[in-house]
Amino acid sequence: MSPAFPNLTIRPNPIGSGSRFVLSIRGEARTKKKIVVENYYWLGEEISALLGAFFGKLIQNLGHMQSGSIHHVPMACDPSATHDPHRLPFNSEPRKPNGPKLNLSEAAGIVEEYVACRNRSIPDDGFACIVRAAEFYRIALESFHTRPDISFSMFCSTLEALLPLREYSEDELYDPSLKSILESVSNHCPKGDAMARNLKARLHQIRRRVALFVSDYVPDTYFEEREAGVQGLVAQDREDLISRIKCAYDLRSKVLHTGDRSGRWYLQHDHDRSEIGSGEPMLDDKDLKKTLVGSLTITGMERVTSTVLRTVVAERLKKRDASQNEEDRPANRS
């Protein structure tokens, strides 16, 4: 993987158009016995998405330059996605908290893990979840300026795509009221145990699971290393953050299930990278107003999602390194 530079003999790229790099993959040698149409577009799509998740940046795949003996013209990058690098923390300095340096060598581990997973005969469902979440995250960043309501929903979908990585007990998933109802069904209804099990199988509790997942994967440094320039317009602590994630998920469900975008403008505008809205929106719907004020701005949702993704990737690479060290350790001899 190498940086790519603009041609010095033509007009340079406009300011803010982003950096470019080239990924080279050595494919299998061609044989004369069969005709093979080489197409590795999906590889560029997935690796670029993983790099975006690793760095917390918008990284887009511009397509092939060469495939076998055939040369291609890369696509042009849409400048609308990166036209305001000062507002968007994912297009400027290293991320906070715990963001890696902006150097491609830092991402060697995640690329190696991707190649290793692709070469395994048995699919790695856990890593597949990370790749899918990274792709959702990129879609959210691409839509940030042009379709903020879609971007907001895709940040939620990114978190949801990671849920299979963590199992939760019934005590964590069900609040006391719901647990009491299930116990009543089990104890007082004919075939109550079977009915309760059936109900539990249908209670996906996605909203609650997303909140629990965020709580598990947001480090304490999230509340110490800030990206916002206004201290008062941020999630103050873990309890406040989780409450706002639940409100954000309620808004996401309303958009997807009803198409109602009322009041979403309140979350599209921020001040100096603020994570929560300033003031109150002028709306007649008091419940919607309360939910909007209790939610996160689109910038706040981006920061939560980026932090969770980086933590998940770091956890994956840590397990990978531990496994490699275990394999390299000499066997004990009796």
Residue pairs with C-beta under 8 A, 6 or more apart in sequence:
1 21
1 22
1 23
1 24
1 104
1 111
2 21
2 22
2 24
3 19
3 20
3 21
3 22
3 104
4 20
4 21
4 22
5 20
6 12
6 13
14 79
16 79
16 82
16 83
16 84
16 85
17 77
17 79
17 82
18 58
18 77
18 82
18 91
20 62
21 104
22 65
23 44
23 47
25 40
25 43
27 38
27 40
27 68
30 36
30 68
38 67
38 68
39 67
40 64
40 67
41 61
41 63
41 64
44 61
44 63
44 64
45 61
45 135
46 114
46 131
46 134
46 135
47 111
47 114
48 59
48 60
48 61
48 138
49 59
49 61
49 131
49 134
49 135
49 137
49 138
50 110
50 111
50 114
50 130
50 131
50 134
50 313
51 57
51 59
51 107
51 110
51 111
52 58
52 59
52 134
52 137
52 138
52 141
53 130
53 133
53 134
53 137
53 306
53 309
53 310
53 313
54 100
54 106
54 107
54 110
54 310
54 313
55 94
55 95
55 99
55 100
55 102
55 106
55 107
56 89
56 90
56 95
56 99
56 306
56 309
56 310
57 90
57 91
57 102
58 81
58 82
58 88
58 90
58 91
58 138
58 141
58 142
59 138
60 77
60 78
60 81
60 138
60 142
62 74
62 75
62 76
62 77
63 72
63 74
63 75
64 72
64 74
65 71
65 72
65 74
66 72
78 142
80 145
80 146
81 141
81 142
81 144
81 145
81 146
82 88
82 91
83 145
84 91
84 145
85 91
85 92
86 92
87 270
87 273
87 299
88 144
89 95
89 227
89 273
89 299
89 302
89 303
90 141
90 302
90 306
93 102
94 100
94 101
94 102
95 227
95 306
95 307
95 310
96 221
96 225
96 226
96 227
97 219
97 221
97 222
97 224
97 225
97 307
98 219
98 221
98 225
98 307
98 310
98 311
98 314
99 310
100 106
100 107
109 317
109 320
109 321
110 313
110 317
113 127
113 316
113 317
113 320
114 127
114 131
117 124
117 127
125 164
126 164
126 165
126 316
127 316
129 161
129 162
129 164
129 165
130 162
130 165
130 309
130 312
130 313
130 316
132 161
133 158
133 159
133 161
133 162
133 309
133 312
134 158
134 309
136 154
136 155
136 157
136 158
136 161
137 154
137 155
137 158
137 305
137 306
137 309
139 150
139 151
139 154
140 150
140 151
140 152
140 154
140 155
140 157
140 158
140 302
140 305
141 151
141 302
143 150
143 151
143 154
144 151
144 298
144 302
148 264
148 267
148 268
148 298
149 255
149 261
149 264
151 298
152 248
152 251
152 252
152 255
152 264
152 267
152 298
152 301
153 252
153 255
153 256
155 298
155 301
155 302
155 304
155 305
156 210
156 248
156 249
156 252
156 301
158 305
158 309
159 210
159 213
159 214
159 304
159 305
159 308
160 206
160 210
162 213
162 217
162 308
162 309
162 312
163 206
163 209
163 210
163 213
165 312
166 212
166 213
166 216
168 209
168 212
170 179
170 200
171 179
172 212
173 203
173 205
173 208
173 209
173 212
174 182
174 203
174 205
175 208
178 203
182 196
182 199
182 200
183 196
185 192
185 195
185 196
185 199
186 192
186 193
186 195
186 196
189 195
206 249
207 246
207 249
207 250
207 253
208 246
210 245
210 249
211 242
211 245
211 246
211 249
213 308
214 241
214 242
214 245
214 304
214 308
215 238
215 241
215 242
217 307
217 308
217 311
217 312
218 238
218 241
218 304
218 307
218 308
218 311
219 307
219 311
222 241
222 307
223 235
223 236
223 237
223 238
223 241
226 234
227 273
227 303
228 234
228 272
228 273
228 274
228 275
228 299
229 272
229 273
229 274
230 271
230 272
230 273
230 274
233 270
233 271
233 274
233 275
233 276
233 277
233 278
234 274
234 275
234 276
234 300
235 241
235 244
235 275
235 276
235 296
235 300
241 304
243 294
244 276
244 294
244 295
244 296
244 300
245 296
245 304
247 291
247 292
247 294
247 295
247 296
248 295
248 296
248 301
250 291
250 295
251 264
251 267
251 291
251 292
251 295
254 260
255 261
255 264
262 283
262 285
262 288
263 281
263 283
263 285
263 288
263 289
263 292
265 281
266 277
266 281
266 292
267 277
267 292
267 295
267 296
267 297
267 298
268 297
268 298
269 297
270 297
270 298
270 299
270 300
271 278
273 299
274 297
274 299
274 300
275 296
275 297
275 299
275 300
275 303
276 293
276 295
276 296
276 297
276 300
277 292
277 293
277 295
277 297
280 289
280 293
281 289
281 292
281 293
283 289
283 292
296 304
